[in-house]
Amino acid sequence: MAKRSHNEVKESLKELTRIFQPKDPRKFVKQYIRKYRIMGGYEDELTMLVENEMGRLRSSVS
């Protein structure tokens, strides 16, 4: 994946995480990958991104 499109995917996923606040990050990422036809091999990286974003959201609420 090109560097620019990779950053766009990450930013898009962060935005969707803030909006939907998923309970299961892995399932959320799998649905995202399937829906937007993201190339394989990025699932773990994107799952960690969602988990980190959810941690930030929880800490900012507290």
Beta strands, then each sheet from edge to edge (+ up, - down):
end
